Amino acid sequence: MGGWERNIRRVVPYTPGEQPQDPGIIKLNTNENPYPPSPTFMHAVREWDGKGLRLYPDPSAGVLVDAIAAYHGLQPGQVFVGVGSDDVLAMSFLTFFNSSKPILFPDITYSFYDVWAELFRIPYERLKLAEDLSIVPSDYLRENGGIIFPNPNAPTGIVMGSDAIESILEHNRDVVVIVDEAYVDFGASSVLPLIEKYENLLVVRTFSKSRSLAGLRIGYAMGSAVLIKYLNDVKFSFNSYTMDQPTVCLGAKAMEDEEYFQQTLRKIIDTREWAKKELCALGFQCTDSRANFIFAKHRSCPGERLYDVLRRAGIYVRHFDQDRIRDHLRISVGTQEEMGILVRFLKDHLSSI
Ligand code: PMP
């Protein structure tokens, strides 16, 4: 090892789900929305005029921030935007988690949390989920340097009720509590109203799932103006121009077309419930997922084996080689037709897997 290598910041990076390029693949592995972005958004894409690209983008991403704030009935100063919620969350870890006490998050959750904690050298403790894979709210009342969890949790899809989240907030007024609501639109209730009561609560959302825009990369956080100011101070100490011009303008359009948005959510929720019932009939146990994915375990067939067989059949799902969930598959909810193909395949092949 060269001497210079001793000073390297070494990290084990997060592994994102595969993005196969073959259009024939039924892609149920990264929780993308199977439906296209809204008609208003698509129209704006076609009308987009690139002449203004000679200029730097608006560093405050004002048009986008205003659209998000108006949609949620907030002041623009209560909204922060980033390049996907991964960017928003990374900035939030850097800004808010600076204690020598450990931050707390569940042991089975979004696997980027420990990567950021390691990257920024933030001490952390992963708190064990209950036997039924739900988060145990009372575990989060101990002393800590900050708290983060998704609601619904990933990859289980299980929801924590707003009362339980409020009890966590009540007991944690001295640290920042981040609720990652990446999947909230698919049937969970949001704690957004609580930002008026708890100035240390940050609610994080994304355009990647419910708004069908994983490819555009927009995430946002909402909280008290003081919390958002701290976040912006760190962001502007890092890179002023994370949000490019087309993303800012087109992203603002994605907050329109409420009817299309609601219709798409309804279709995904209906398909999720249909697919869950079919999978149960085939010997799977599913968590009560309120996200755009199903978390399922077969009564006899090992998870990795199922994952491999499906993959060879051109159906990509996600498998996590982790204690307690090794036999589960996380199956993103595709179109009704795609889920029908998955169910048909399992009906035909499960007995021989
Ligand atoms: N939070 C959770 C819980 C997620 O599952 C994901 C998706 N991988 C994200 C945040 C990040 O999503 P994005 O960066 O696309 O907004």
Residues whose N, C-alpha, C, O or C-beta is under 5 A from the ligand:
A	BS01	PMP	V83 G84 S85 D86 Y110 P150 A154 D180 A182 T206 S208 I218 G219
